[in-house]
Structure formats: C-alpha cells, structure tokens
C-alpha cells in the first residue's frame, strides 16, 4: 500500500495526466510527471515535471528514484521505458498489459485467445496475405495498422472486390490487421478498475458518438438494453483479470444491429469517454486510478445523475476562445479546460458535462450548447476525414 503523502509518478503529461494529478492531490498525494514536451497540461498542476525523451534512460532513472509508484496516461510509451522505471519502483499496470494494448495485432490475438468476442480479423503483412484475407472476408472491411494508431488514423476502408496489390501499396505496406466491417447501432465503452488484490470495479456503460473518428459526445446511461450493458461490464472485468491489470483498463465496444457486444479496442488507462465520472459519479475514473495503483480500496462507481459529456476540440478556437460565459450561463454545465496553449483542429482542449435528472434533457441541452459554440450551421471538425475511402 502506498499511503497518501507518497509521490505518484506519471508517464505522459496530457489531459489525462492532469486530471489524474488533480485527483491525486485531493487524496493527499504528490505527482511527478515525465513528458517529452515542455509546459504540458499535467505539469502545470504537478509538483514536478521532467521533460526528456522516453528513450533517455538516465532521466527515467532520476524520475523513478523520486517517486513511490509509477503509472501512465497514454499507451504509446516504449516498453523499454517502463522496464527501466520498474527497476526502481512498481509500475502499474505492469509492462505486459501495456505491451498487448499498444499493438492492435497483439490485442486482437489476446481477445481471440481469451474467447472474447470481437470483429473477425486477419493479420496481413504483404499484398499476397491481404489478397487471401480479403477473399476469406468476402465483404466490407477496414485495414488498420498493427502498430500505434488512434482516433481512426492509419485506417482504410476496403472491400473484398478491391485489388489487394493496389490497396497494399496505397496503405504504405505497413503490417496490418484486416477487420470485418461491423454493422453497429451503438459504440459503447466501459472503464474498469482493478486493485492489487484482484478486486474489480466497473463504471456505468457509456454510449459514445464520434465525429470524424474523434469522440464527440458521451451519454450516460447508455441508451441500450440492460442485457447488453451487463455483457459489456462483465467483459470489461474479464479483460482486466486476463491482463492482470492493476490500475484502469478501458474497453471500447460495438453493439451490433443483431444485438451482439463486440470488443473494438483496449486502453490500459483512463479514457476520454470516462470524463463524465468527474462530475456524475461518486468516485471519478482518476480517483479510482489513484486508489488502484496505490493499493487503496476502490471507490464507489455509482452514477449520481444522468450526464452528457461533450469534447471541446481546437476547431472551436477558430475565431478566438469560445464565449465561456455563454456556456456557463447554464448552471448545470461543468466546464473542464486542459490549459493547452495552442488550439489546433482536432486537438482536445477541454470538455463539458451537462447534468440533468432527465437523460433526454441533458442530451438536448448539450447538443444546443455545442451547436451554439460551433457557430450557426458551421461545419465542425473540418480537418477532413481521418478514414480514407
Ligand atoms: P478505432 O481507432 O479502431 O477505434 O476506430 C475508429 C472508429 O472507426 C471507431 O470508433 C468506429 O466508429 C470506426 N470503426 C473502426 N473499426 C470498425 C469496424 N470494424 N466496423 C465498423 N466501424 C469501425
């Protein structure tokens, strides 16, 4: 057990690290952040910020010597960095969980090996293997790079009738996973915490709406049947156990038109779709992360009120910062800004939550506010589709 008063090290200094540091401070912990870029969102609310590359072993050692436990807030950290840190302090979740989740091929194989339902997939590493996979697929699919990729980057829609050699060339010849196209009605996610003793605790199921492959709205409670929610929550717990996670693991799902729950992706960390927990749950995902990685009992994940979360992307800063007083005029709106200097299109600058006793009311108000912020009828996120046809 790492008691309040101790220091938590966080690899990665983005908004997830920032909200984690704020939750940690509330519980009496200090946070040191390790992040390549200076002046990061998490560094601004932490006791110490170390700026160095993830390959800088000396800097990693210095960071590790100054903290009592290490966790991370994004998954593209080289495994070697985790291993260097782990020579000095416990790293939670441990390396193997990160290793699986940071590569789509390993992730899919893990799901298959554990009998967890996901879209049919084939690993391809050449035009010839793609041709075979497309023939077996026999319909629509999506080609995704095996290595790092997020928010729809490194993805390409394909069809069994396409020319494999041409697609392979256009895709850049990266080792990839070909996935069958899923006819889904809803995208869902579940944040699950798992403690040192193996106890798990799941947050309510979230219904997610994406725009241009970036999360736009998260709606809780999700408007899907209770049976599908129970299935998603159970799967999230199974995954947390199978990966031996100590900390958080987020699972994203598709709910298919014929009612099946399929896993899309895993992330061994807090998640954008879990931000609603800050304002609408007894414990937030960040508090839960602190509790889990420090070996404290996990907190209640009960939902206090229906809620809708909306992301604020850099696109909204096109003509200067949005009119915050107008947004805050709705007294049930909770605004979160990440303290990022430069607003680029697609960059996550903040989010807001609308709470209401009535779910439909929360959604209508959230949509109206988003519409007002975007400007009348102006197209949002006009930085082009991330997914090439
Ligand atoms: P990903 O980066 O894998 O989460 O994909 C980004 C988004 O693309 C998802 O949130 C879905 O909206 C869509 N997508 C990804 N894979 C599939 C699939 N196999 N079938 C249908 N839509 C998909």
Boltz pocket constraint, residues with backbone or C-beta under 6 A from the ligand:
constraints:
  - pocket:
      binder: B
      contacts: [[A, 119], [A, 142], [A, 144], [A, 149], [A, 150], [A, 151], [A, 152], [A, 153], [A, 179], [A, 180], [A, 181], [A, 182], [A, 183], [A, 187], [A, 210], [A, 213], [A, 264], [A, 265]]
      max_distance: 6.0
